[in-house]
Amino acid sequence: MNNDPELNGKYLGTITADFAKVADTLKEASYQIRKQGFSEHPIFPISKTHIPIGQLMLDRLSLNLQWNYYASYLDEFVQRKLVDSDKIEAFTSVYKNPDEFCCLFVVDQEFTNFLYVPYPED
């Protein structure tokens, strides 16, 4: 897997199409993760195959989506060494407001990276 800083149109289109369907669910999950004190930094890994990061929330096959959606948070990413412990401050400094943006961690064969997608306005 390569980390590509640019999100090409192939990913943006499929992610955006799915996100419109799941945004409310992810926003509520983000709120609950923060409200219950798990983390101030919810992260939602997404993948077309099953991955061992987080808890599966939305299965693509059963919900007619293009991506599986998982719920996780910064501590798990540090434990799994996906975010180095000496990079926590750098990560949190660029982490966007979770009331306004969803932090996705996109995992695919050609692309692995964090992506912030704004929640639709009510």
C-alpha distance (Angstrom), angle and dihedral (degrees) to the residues before:
residue distance angle dihedral
M1 . . .
N2 3.76 . .
N3 3.76 125.5 .
D4 3.77 106.3 -130.2
P5 3.82 116.4 -171.1
E6 3.79 91.9 -154.6
L7 3.77 121.5 71.4
N8 3.78 106.2 -144.4
G9 3.79 124.2 -145.7
K10 3.80 93.2 -101.4
Y11 3.78 91.3 65.7
L12 3.77 97.4 35.8
G13 3.81 92.4 55.6
T14 3.81 96.8 49.4
I15 3.79 93.7 41.1
T16 3.79 93.2 48.4
A17 3.82 92.6 48.2
D18 3.80 91.5 52.1
F19 3.79 94.8 39.8
A20 3.79 92.1 60.1
K21 3.83 87.8 59.7
V22 3.82 98.4 43.9
A23 3.82 104.3 31.3
D24 3.81 95.8 101.8
T25 3.81 91.9 49.8
L26 3.82 92.3 48.5
K27 3.78 92.4 46.1
E28 3.81 91.0 52.7
A29 3.82 91.2 46.6
S30 3.81 89.9 50.6
Y31 3.79 90.0 51.1
Q32 3.83 92.3 48.9
I33 3.83 92.9 47.9
R34 3.80 89.3 53.9
K35 3.82 96.7 38.8
Q36 3.80 92.9 51.4
G37 3.80 91.2 50.0
F38 3.79 99.1 -115.1
S39 3.80 93.5 126.0
E40 3.77 144.2 -31.8
H41 3.82 87.0 -136.4
P42 3.82 112.0 62.6
I43 3.79 114.7 -175.1
F44 3.78 125.3 -166.9
P45 3.82 112.9 -155.1
I46 3.79 113.1 -156.4
S47 3.78 127.6 -166.5
K48 3.78 139.9 157.6
T49 3.80 89.4 -131.9
H50 3.78 128.7 45.1
I51 3.80 114.3 -84.2
P52 3.82 131.9 -172.2
I53 3.81 95.4 -123.8
G54 3.80 118.7 107.0
Q55 3.78 127.7 -27.9
L56 3.79 120.6 -52.0
M57 3.81 108.6 -111.0
L58 3.78 104.8 165.6
D59 3.80 122.4 24.1
R60 3.79 112.7 -150.4
L61 3.80 96.4 -145.8
S62 3.78 97.2 50.3
L63 3.82 93.6 43.2
N64 3.82 99.2 39.2
L65 3.81 93.4 -115.3
Q66 3.79 130.7 140.0
W67 3.82 94.4 -132.8
N68 3.81 137.3 43.4
Y69 3.82 111.9 -127.8
Y70 3.79 122.9 -145.9
A71 3.81 130.9 -174.9
S72 3.78 119.6 -132.3
Y73 3.78 141.0 135.1
L74 3.78 142.0 -141.6
D75 3.82 96.9 -83.9
E76 3.80 92.1 60.4
F77 3.81 90.5 49.0
V78 3.81 89.6 52.9
Q79 3.83 92.0 46.6
R80 3.81 90.8 50.5
K81 3.82 90.0 46.0
L82 3.80 92.2 -120.3
V83 3.81 86.2 124.8
D84 3.80 114.2 34.4
S85 3.79 113.9 -124.8
D86 3.81 89.6 -124.1
K87 3.84 89.5 55.1
I88 3.82 97.4 55.7
E89 3.80 93.1 100.2
A90 3.81 91.6 48.7
F91 3.81 90.1 48.9
T92 3.80 94.5 49.1
S93 3.81 91.7 45.9
V94 3.82 91.4 61.0
Y95 3.81 96.4 35.1
K96 3.80 107.2 117.2
N97 3.81 126.5 -131.8
P98 3.84 104.4 -73.8
D99 3.81 91.3 -148.0
E100 3.80 89.0 62.5
F101 3.82 105.4 26.2
C102 3.78 135.7 43.5
C103 3.80 115.1 -139.5
L104 3.80 106.6 -141.3
F105 3.78 124.3 -174.4
V106 3.80 104.6 -153.4
V107 3.81 114.7 -153.3
D108 3.78 118.4 -174.6
Q109 3.80 136.6 137.7
E110 3.80 93.6 -95.9
F111 3.80 101.6 27.8
T112 3.80 137.8 41.2
N113 3.78 119.6 169.8
F114 3.78 147.7 116.5
L115 3.78 116.7 -92.7
Y116 3.81 129.0 -173.7
V117 3.78 114.8 -148.8
P118 3.81 121.0 -174.2
Y119 3.78 115.7 -122.8
P120 3.81 112.9 -119.6
E121 3.78 112.7 -98.3
D122 3.78 114.9 -110.2
